[in-house]
């Protein structure tokens, strides 16, 4: 920690104090409201649909050029690219299975080859399967869950960090399940818990390089992952048990990523935002 005396001159005022006499005077100027990410380069994994797509579109609306890494949903990815390009921004699509380290490295290399730099990394790709009992979770499923949900975050970050500069940001997608658990998503919740610990540790590791690392832990959000995971009845009721009585929309989560990726969150690192419909998780 820096010596307080080196940050500002020693000073004392009578209560309640006068701002104009402070040295230096506190910066209370409004934060820029538009084009928060003007000309920045963002790589978003799982950016073809759902939360990743909403984040990509919002980032583009605020002036960023986007690289999207996705698994196999080419039609969704192309639709997202079209919307980004209609905003006058560039979009690179990178198809590949990020559960393999080599593809994580290629995603970074292709982003750098296209844009020559990287300013923002959004680790967002994830999969999950419901199982009634721990005995039903095969080793194959457990490994696939962690390779996709956690190992890919670690590997993409590992290859991205050498290209990040002072002021760059990393935002990881965690989950409400990391904080309150989930009886039928044991391996998924565990992988998301690992992401929370990774976020906090990496934030400390990169502080001296002035690279901020944060996370977003969504609750029930209406995405293709939900429709492809749960049965019809559960899909129909998805999110209705939350305090707000509904599932959230991807664009209600994307604003958290924008905040953390932008200079608006310049004094935040190692933290997690919780767009979860009002559930109190004490995290």
C-alpha positions in Angstrom: 0.0 0.0 0.0 1.2 3.5 -0.9 2.3 5.9 1.8 -0.7 8.3 2.4 1.8 11.2 2.6 2.9 10.5 -1.0 -0.7 10.6 -2.2 -1.6 14.0 -0.9 -0.2 16.6 1.5 -0.9 16.4 5.2 -3.9 18.5 6.0 -6.6 19.0 8.7 -9.9 21.1 8.7 -12.5 21.8 11.3 -15.7 19.7 10.9 -17.6 19.5 8.6 -14.8 20.8 6.3 -14.7 22.7 3.0 -14.2 21.0 -0.3 -12.5 24.0 -2.0 -9.8 24.0 0.7 -8.8 20.4 0.1 -5.6 19.5 -1.6 -6.2 18.2 -4.2 -9.8 19.1 -4.6 -12.0 16.0 -4.9 -13.0 15.2 -8.5 -16.8 15.4 -8.6 -17.1 16.0 -12.4 -19.8 13.8 -14.1 -18.6 10.5 -15.6 -18.9 10.4 -19.4 -22.4 9.2 -20.2 -22.0 8.2 -23.9 -19.4 6.2 -25.9 -18.0 4.8 -22.7 -15.9 2.3 -24.7 -15.0 4.4 -27.7 -12.6 2.6 -30.0 -11.8 -0.1 -27.5 -11.4 -3.7 -28.5 -13.4 -6.3 -26.6 -13.3 -10.1 -26.8 -16.4 -11.7 -25.5 -16.6 -15.5 -25.2 -20.1 -16.9 -25.7 -21.0 -13.6 -27.4 -23.2 -15.1 -30.0 -26.4 -15.2 -27.9 -28.0 -14.5 -24.5 -26.0 -12.4 -22.0 -22.9 -12.4 -24.3 -24.8 -11.1 -27.3 -26.5 -8.4 -25.2 -23.1 -7.3 -23.9 -21.6 -7.3 -27.3 -24.4 -5.1 -28.7 -24.2 -2.7 -25.7 -20.4 -2.4 -26.0 -20.7 -1.7 -29.7 -23.4 0.9 -29.0 -20.8 2.6 -26.8 -18.1 2.6 -29.5 -16.2 -0.7 -29.0 -15.1 -3.1 -31.8 -16.0 -6.7 -30.9 -14.4 -10.1 -31.2 -16.9 -13.0 -30.4 -15.7 -16.5 -29.6 -18.4 -19.1 -29.8 -18.8 -22.8 -29.9 -21.1 -23.8 -32.8 -24.0 -21.4 -33.1 -22.9 -19.9 -36.4 -26.3 -18.5 -37.4 -26.7 -16.7 -34.0 -23.1 -15.4 -34.3 -23.7 -14.0 -37.8 -26.9 -12.3 -36.7 -25.0 -10.7 -33.8 -22.2 -9.6 -36.1 -24.7 -8.0 -38.5 -26.3 -6.0 -35.7 -22.9 -4.8 -34.6 -21.8 -3.8 -38.1 -25.1 -1.9 -38.6 -23.9 0.3 -35.7 -20.8 1.1 -37.7 -18.5 -1.1 -35.5 -16.3 -4.0 -36.5 -17.0 -7.6 -35.4 -14.8 -10.7 -35.7 -16.3 -14.1 -35.3 -14.1 -16.9 -33.9 -15.5 -20.4 -33.9 -14.0 -23.0 -31.6 -14.4 -25.2 -28.6 -12.8 -23.2 -25.7 -12.7 -26.3 -23.5 -9.5 -26.9 -25.4 -6.5 -24.8 -24.5 -5.3 -24.5 -28.0 -8.6 -22.8 -29.1 -8.3 -20.3 -26.2 -4.9 -19.3 -27.5 -6.1 -19.1 -31.0 -9.0 -16.8 -29.9 -6.5 -14.3 -28.5 -4.2 -14.6 -31.5 -7.0 -14.0 -34.0 -8.2 -11.0 -32.0 -4.7 -9.5 -32.0 -4.2 -10.3 -35.7 -7.4 -8.4 -36.6 -7.3 -5.5 -34.2 -3.7 -5.3 -33.1 -4.6 -5.0 -29.4 -7.1 -6.0 -26.7 -8.6 -3.7 -24.1 -11.5 -5.7 -22.6 -11.9 -9.4 -21.9 -15.3 -10.8 -21.1 -15.2 -14.5 -20.1 -18.8 -15.6 -20.4 -19.1 -19.0 -22.2 -20.8 -21.7 -20.1 -22.8 -24.9 -20.1 -24.8 -26.8 -17.5 -26.8 -30.0 -17.0 -29.4 -30.8 -14.3 -28.9 -34.0 -12.3 -31.0 -35.2 -9.4 -28.1 -36.8 -7.5 -24.4 -36.5 -7.3 -24.2 -40.2 -8.3 -25.7 -39.2 -11.6 -22.9 -36.8 -12.5 -20.4 -38.7 -14.6 -16.7 -37.8 -14.6 -17.2 -36.9 -18.2 -19.9 -34.4 -17.4 -17.8 -33.0 -14.5 -14.8 -32.5 -16.6 -16.8 -30.9 -19.5 -18.4 -28.5 -17.1 -15.1 -27.4 -15.6 -13.2 -27.3 -18.9 -15.9 -25.1 -20.4 -16.9 -23.0 -17.5 -13.6 -22.5 -15.6 -10.6 -23.8 -17.5 -11.5 -21.7 -20.6 -11.6 -18.6 -18.4 -8.2 -19.4 -17.0 -6.7 -20.2 -20.4 -8.2 -17.2 -22.4 -7.1 -14.9 -19.6 -3.6 -16.4 -19.5 -3.1 -15.7 -23.2 -4.8 -12.3 -23.1 -2.9 -10.7 -20.2 0.4 -10.2 -22.1 -1.6 -8.0 -24.5 -3.4 -6.0 -21.9 -2.2 -2.6 -20.9 -2.7 -0.2 -18.0 -6.4 0.5 -17.8 -7.5 -2.7 -19.4 -10.3 -4.7 -17.8 -11.4 -8.3 -17.4 -15.0 -9.3 -16.4 -15.9 -12.9 -15.6 -19.4 -14.3 -15.6 -20.1 -16.1 -12.3 -23.6 -17.1 -11.1 -26.0 -16.7 -8.2 -25.4 -20.5 -7.7 -21.8 -19.8 -6.7 -23.2 -17.9 -3.6 -26.3 -19.9 -2.6 -25.7 -23.3 -4.2 -28.0 -25.3 -6.5 -29.2 -28.8 -5.5 -29.4 -30.0 -9.1 -26.5 -28.1 -10.7 -23.7 -29.3 -8.4 -20.9 -29.2 -10.9 -22.1 -26.0 -12.5 -22.3 -24.2 -9.1 -18.9 -25.5 -8.2 -17.4 -24.2 -11.4 -18.9 -20.8 -10.8 -17.6 -20.7 -7.3 -14.1 -21.3 -8.8 -14.7 -18.3 -11.0 -15.5 -16.1 -8.0 -12.2 -17.2 -6.3 -10.3 -16.8 -9.6 -11.7 -13.2 -10.0 -10.7 -12.1 -6.5 -7.2 -13.7 -6.8 -6.5 -12.4 -10.3 -7.6 -8.9 -9.3 -5.0 -8.8 -6.6 -2.4 -10.3 -8.9 -2.9 -7.6 -11.6 -3.4 -4.6 -9.3 0.2 -3.4 -9.8 -0.2 -3.6 -13.5 -3.4 -1.4 -13.2 -5.6 -4.0 -14.8 -9.0 -4.3 -13.1 -10.8 -7.7 -12.7 -14.4 -8.1 -11.7 -17.3 -10.4 -12.1 -21.1 -10.5 -12.7 -23.2 -13.2 -11.0 -26.6 -13.3 -12.8 -29.6 -15.0 -11.4 -32.3 -16.5 -13.6 -31.9 -14.9 -17.1 -33.9 -15.9 -20.2 -31.2 -17.3 -22.5 -30.9 -20.3 -24.9 -29.0 -22.2 -22.2 -32.3 -22.3 -20.2 -34.5 -23.4 -23.0 -32.0 -26.1 -23.9 -31.4 -27.4 -20.4 -34.7 -27.7 -18.5 -38.0 -29.5 -19.2 -41.0 -27.6 -20.6 -42.7 -27.1 -17.3 -39.6 -25.7 -15.6 -38.9 -23.4 -18.6 -42.5 -22.1 -18.4 -42.0 -21.2 -14.7 -38.4 -20.1 -14.9 -37.6 -17.2 -12.6 -41.1 -16.9 -11.2 -39.9 -17.9 -7.7 -37.7 -14.9 -7.4 -38.6 -11.7 -5.4 -39.4 -9.8 -8.7 -41.5 -12.8 -9.9 -39.8 -13.2 -13.2 -36.7 -14.1 -15.1 -34.4 -11.3 -16.2 -33.5 -10.4 -19.7 -30.0 -10.5 -21.1 -29.9 -6.7 -21.6 -30.6 -6.2 -17.9 -27.3 -8.0 -17.2 -25.3 -6.4 -20.0 -25.4 -3.0 -18.2 -23.4 -4.6 -15.4 -20.7 -5.7 -17.8 -20.6 -2.2 -19.3 -20.2 -0.6 -16.0 -17.4 -2.9 -14.9 -15.6 -2.7 -18.2 -15.7 1.1 -18.4 -14.0 3.8 -16.5 -17.2 4.3 -14.5 -15.9 1.4 -12.3 -12.3 2.8 -12.1 -12.3 2.2 -8.3 -13.6 -1.4 -8.4 -11.6 -4.6 -8.7 -12.1 -8.0 -7.3 -15.8 -7.3 -6.9 -19.0 -9.0 -8.1 -22.4 -7.5 -9.2 -25.6 -9.4 -8.7 -28.4 -8.9 -11.2 -30.6 -11.6 -9.8 -34.2 -10.3 -9.4 -33.8 -9.3 -5.8 -32.4 -12.4 -4.2 -30.2 -11.6 -1.2 -27.1 -13.8 -1.3 -24.7 -12.0 1.1 -21.8 -12.2 -1.3 
